[in-house]
Amino acid sequence: KKELEFGVIYHCFDGTLYTARKGHGAFCNGVRIQVSKEKDVSKALILTEIGAKRDPATLNIFSGNIMKLLSAPTHGVRIIGSSTLALCLIATGAAEAYYQYGLHCWDIAAAAVIIREAGGVVIDTSGGPLDLMSRRVVAAGTHEMANYIVQQLQPISYERDDSDPGVQK
């Protein structure tokens, strides 16, 4: 039925294994994990990544999005260099929100199950339901935090994953 059911992410650098099954919870190395329930953006750590597009117009939008979040003010904005690790940090409650443009469906699918099973929210940057092929995502511990992030973002457009003839629809 085209629904995400399982999520498995293994981070080989530190040996952490994140797993989730729809309706059965989320785990890190076998220990149940839970998202942060922080709703106050001034106490929130927001994660993001730069993305693949590095043209001046895209970088200006990217920088503008970070500037908006920093002037909120948030506790901080971090770029850690790995979208899957950042998404797993949302699932463990180590950070409150993550947003990104340019990810592929395989970057998001497993993490979406893990975050949702840890009690979090995974939506489209437009505020609607996650469209796995859209190459954009907001993940957070609470709906309030996710909606706040959505309201701050200026979109960056990427070609959909399902528009590529090499990707099966």
C-alpha positions in Angstrom: 0.0 0.0 0.0 3.0 2.2 -0.4 3.3 2.9 3.3 6.6 3.0 5.3 6.6 0.0 7.6 10.3 -0.6 8.7 13.3 1.5 9.3 16.9 0.4 9.8 19.9 2.7 9.9 23.4 1.6 10.9 26.1 4.2 11.6 29.3 2.3 11.2 31.5 5.0 12.7 30.2 4.5 16.2 28.3 1.2 15.8 24.8 2.5 16.4 21.9 0.6 15.0 18.6 2.4 14.8 15.5 0.3 14.1 11.8 0.7 14.0 8.7 -1.2 12.9 5.4 0.6 12.5 3.4 0.2 15.6 6.2 -1.3 17.6 8.4 1.7 18.7 11.9 2.8 17.8 15.2 1.7 19.2 18.9 2.5 19.3 21.0 -0.6 19.9 18.0 -2.3 21.3 17.1 0.5 23.7 13.8 2.3 23.1 14.2 5.9 22.0 12.0 9.0 22.2 12.0 12.4 20.6 12.3 15.7 22.5 8.9 17.2 23.4 10.4 20.7 23.5 8.0 23.3 22.0 9.9 26.4 22.8 12.1 27.3 19.8 14.5 29.4 22.0 15.5 26.0 23.6 15.6 24.1 20.3 18.6 22.7 18.5 17.8 22.7 14.7 19.8 20.6 12.3 20.1 20.9 8.5 22.5 20.2 5.6 23.6 22.4 2.8 22.4 20.1 0.0 23.8 19.3 -3.4 23.0 22.6 -5.2 25.8 25.2 -4.6 24.8 27.9 -7.1 24.7 31.5 -5.7 20.9 31.7 -5.7 20.4 28.5 -3.9 23.1 29.3 -1.3 21.4 32.7 -0.7 18.1 30.9 0.1 19.9 28.4 2.2 21.7 31.2 4.2 18.5 33.1 4.5 16.7 30.1 6.0 19.5 29.7 8.6 19.4 33.5 9.4 15.7 33.4 10.0 16.1 30.4 12.4 19.0 32.0 14.2 17.1 35.3 14.7 14.1 33.4 16.2 16.2 33.0 18.4 16.8 29.2 18.5 19.3 27.6 20.9 21.4 26.8 17.8 21.5 25.6 14.2 24.0 22.9 13.3 25.2 21.2 10.1 26.7 17.9 11.1 27.4 16.4 7.6 25.1 13.4 7.5 21.4 13.6 6.9 20.7 10.2 8.3 22.6 10.8 11.4 20.9 14.2 11.9 17.5 12.5 11.5 18.5 9.8 14.0 19.4 12.6 16.4 15.8 13.8 16.2 14.6 10.3 17.0 16.7 10.2 20.1 15.8 13.6 21.4 19.3 15.0 21.0 18.0 17.8 18.7 14.5 19.2 18.3 14.1 19.6 14.5 15.7 19.0 11.1 14.9 20.4 7.7 16.4 19.7 4.3 15.9 20.2 0.6 17.6 17.9 -1.9 17.5 14.5 0.0 16.5 11.4 -2.0 13.8 9.0 -0.9 16.4 6.5 0.3 17.8 9.2 2.6 14.4 9.8 4.3 12.4 6.5 4.2 14.0 4.5 7.1 14.5 7.6 9.3 10.8 8.6 8.8 9.7 5.3 10.4 12.2 5.6 13.2 11.2 9.2 14.0 7.5 8.5 13.9 7.9 5.4 16.1 9.9 7.5 18.5 6.9 9.9 18.8 8.0 12.5 16.3 6.6 14.2 13.2 7.9 13.9 9.7 6.2 16.2 7.1 6.8 18.1 3.9 8.5 21.5 4.0 5.1 22.9 2.7 3.5 21.7 6.0 1.6 18.9 4.3 2.1 15.1 4.6 5.5 13.8 3.7 5.9 13.2 0.0 8.8 10.8 -0.1 9.6 11.7 -3.7 9.6 15.5 -3.2 13.2 15.6 -1.9 12.3 17.8 1.0 11.5 17.1 4.7 10.9 18.6 8.1 11.3 16.3 11.1 10.7 17.3 14.7 9.7 16.0 18.1 6.5 18.0 18.1 3.9 19.3 15.6 4.4 22.8 17.0 8.2 22.7 16.3 7.7 21.2 12.8 5.1 23.9 12.0 7.3 26.6 13.3 10.2 25.4 11.0 7.9 25.2 8.0 6.8 28.8 8.5 10.4 30.0 8.5 11.5 28.3 5.3 11.8 29.7 1.8 11.7 26.7 -0.5 14.6 25.4 -2.6 13.4 23.4 -5.6 14.9 20.1 -6.7 13.7 17.7 -9.3 11.4 14.9 -7.8 12.9 11.5 -7.4 10.0 10.0 -9.3 10.6 12.3 -12.3 13.8 10.4 -13.1 13.2 7.7 -15.7 15.6 5.4 -13.9 13.5 5.5 -10.7 10.4 3.2 -10.6 7.2 4.9 -9.8 
